Amino acid sequence: MFFWGICYGQQLIKTSKIIHNMKVTVHRKAHFNAAHRLFNPKWDDAKNFEIFGKCSNPFYHGHNYELIVAVTGDVDPETGFVMDLKVLRKLIENEVLKEFDHKNLNEQVPVFENLNPTAENISVVVWDKLRKAIDKNLELSVTLYETPRNYVTYKGA
């Protein structure tokens, strides 16, 4: 397969590779349900309520989280993919959904034993888990919707 690519004056030269970078972002959306409690163990209940409001309920509360994972990179000229979305789907299922879905994050997910499970911290944890398995030449971004109006995005340090 040939692409008309490089132009010298009025003449087009046939090339078998795409010469320019085609940075494209692919997205995969996932959903999970989880309970959590936002609190700082160094504070009393009154201070936790002052800072975190009803999210500091000692009996926990839940969310229907929407997760969007974005991967940006060059389009592979052989496959036409930035990343195979089937591979990304399986990564999300194995690294995130199996551990977080229908769980109490504070009680059942070890990483949150000493880390407040805010949307910000959850998104960083998800990014860290996925980053290990995704080609380092690809950019990774994680957007987590805690509610339809409250969401965070983490793109790495």
C-alpha positions as CSV (number, residue, x, y, z in Angstrom):
1,M,0.0,0.0,0.0
2,F,1.4,3.4,-0.9
3,F,0.5,6.9,0.3
4,W,1.0,10.1,-1.6
5,G,3.1,12.0,0.9
6,I,6.1,14.2,0.3
7,C,5.7,17.1,-2.1
8,Y,8.8,18.7,-3.8
9,G,7.6,21.7,-5.8
10,Q,4.7,20.3,-7.9
11,Q,5.8,16.7,-7.8
12,L,4.3,14.1,-5.3
13,I,6.6,11.3,-4.3
14,K,5.1,7.8,-3.5
15,T,6.1,6.5,-0.1
16,S,5.3,3.2,1.7
17,K,5.2,4.8,5.1
18,I,3.3,7.7,6.6
19,I,6.0,10.4,7.1
20,H,4.3,12.8,9.5
21,N,3.1,12.1,13.0
22,M,-0.6,11.4,13.3
23,K,-1.2,11.9,17.0
24,V,-4.7,10.6,17.8
25,T,-6.4,9.9,21.1
26,V,-8.5,6.8,21.7
27,H,-10.9,6.6,24.6
28,R,-12.4,3.6,26.5
29,K,-15.3,4.2,28.9
30,A,-16.0,1.9,31.9
31,H,-18.4,1.9,34.8
32,F,-18.1,0.7,38.3
33,N,-20.1,1.1,41.6
34,A,-18.2,1.6,44.9
35,A,-18.7,2.8,48.4
36,H,-16.3,5.0,50.3
37,R,-15.9,7.4,53.2
38,L,-13.9,10.6,52.9
39,F,-12.2,11.3,56.2
40,N,-8.9,12.1,57.8
41,P,-8.2,9.9,60.8
42,K,-6.3,12.7,62.5
43,W,-9.5,14.8,62.8
44,D,-12.6,14.3,64.9
45,D,-16.0,13.7,63.3
46,A,-16.9,17.4,63.5
47,K,-13.8,18.5,61.6
48,N,-14.3,15.6,59.0
49,F,-17.9,16.7,58.5
50,E,-16.9,20.4,58.2
51,I,-14.4,19.5,55.4
52,F,-16.0,16.5,53.7
53,G,-19.7,17.0,54.5
54,K,-22.0,14.1,54.0
55,C,-19.2,12.2,52.3
56,S,-17.6,11.7,55.8
57,N,-20.6,9.5,56.9
58,P,-19.1,6.8,59.1
59,F,-21.5,4.3,57.5
60,Y,-20.1,5.1,54.0
61,H,-21.9,6.1,50.8
62,G,-21.7,5.0,47.2
63,H,-21.2,6.3,43.7
64,N,-21.8,5.1,40.2
65,Y,-18.4,6.0,38.8
66,E,-17.8,6.6,35.1
67,L,-14.2,6.1,34.0
68,I,-12.7,7.3,30.8
69,V,-9.2,6.2,29.8
70,A,-7.6,8.1,27.0
71,V,-4.5,6.9,25.2
72,T,-2.7,9.3,22.8
73,G,0.0,8.4,20.3
74,D,0.9,7.9,16.7
75,V,-1.3,5.8,14.5
76,D,0.4,2.5,13.6
77,P,0.6,2.4,9.8
78,E,0.2,-1.4,9.8
79,T,-2.9,-1.6,12.0
80,G,-4.4,1.8,11.9
81,F,-4.5,1.7,15.7
82,V,-3.0,3.9,18.4
83,M,-3.8,1.0,20.8
84,D,-6.0,-2.0,20.3
85,L,-9.1,-1.1,22.2
86,K,-9.8,-4.8,23.0
87,V,-6.4,-4.8,24.9
88,L,-7.3,-1.6,26.7
89,R,-10.7,-3.0,27.7
90,K,-9.1,-6.1,29.2
91,L,-6.6,-3.9,31.1
92,I,-9.3,-1.8,32.6
93,E,-11.3,-4.9,33.5
94,N,-8.4,-6.7,35.1
95,E,-6.6,-3.8,36.8
96,V,-9.5,-1.6,37.9
97,L,-13.0,-3.2,37.7
98,K,-12.1,-6.5,39.3
99,E,-10.6,-4.6,42.3
100,F,-13.0,-1.7,42.6
101,D,-16.4,-2.7,41.3
102,H,-19.1,-3.3,44.0
103,K,-16.5,-2.8,46.8
104,N,-16.1,-0.6,49.8
105,L,-12.9,1.2,48.8
106,N,-11.9,2.0,52.4
107,E,-12.4,-1.5,53.6
108,Q,-11.8,-3.8,50.7
109,V,-9.1,-2.2,48.5
110,P,-5.7,-2.3,50.1
111,V,-4.3,0.8,48.4
112,F,-6.9,2.9,50.2
113,E,-6.2,1.5,53.6
114,N,-4.1,4.7,54.3
115,L,-5.1,6.8,51.4
116,N,-8.3,8.9,51.4
117,P,-10.4,7.5,48.4
118,T,-11.2,10.9,46.9
119,A,-11.9,11.1,43.2
120,E,-8.5,12.7,42.8
121,N,-6.7,9.8,44.6
122,I,-8.8,7.1,42.8
123,S,-7.8,8.6,39.4
124,V,-4.1,8.6,40.3
125,V,-4.3,5.0,41.5
126,V,-6.1,3.9,38.3
127,W,-3.5,5.8,36.2
128,D,-0.6,4.1,38.1
129,K,-2.1,0.7,37.6
130,L,-2.7,1.2,33.8
131,R,0.6,3.0,33.1
132,K,2.5,-0.1,34.0
133,A,0.9,-2.1,31.2
134,I,0.7,0.5,28.5
135,D,3.5,1.3,26.1
136,K,5.6,4.1,27.5
137,N,5.6,5.9,24.1
138,L,1.8,6.4,24.5
139,E,0.4,9.2,26.6
140,L,-2.2,8.2,29.2
141,S,-5.0,10.2,30.8
142,V,-7.7,9.0,33.2
143,T,-10.9,10.9,33.8
144,L,-13.2,9.8,36.6
145,Y,-16.7,11.0,37.0
146,E,-17.9,10.7,40.6
147,T,-21.2,12.3,39.7
148,P,-22.4,13.7,36.4
149,R,-21.2,17.1,37.5
150,N,-18.1,16.3,39.5
151,Y,-15.1,14.7,37.8
152,V,-11.3,14.8,37.8
153,T,-8.6,14.1,35.2
154,Y,-5.1,12.9,35.8
155,K,-2.4,12.8,33.1
156,G,0.6,11.7,35.2
157,A,3.3,13.6,36.9
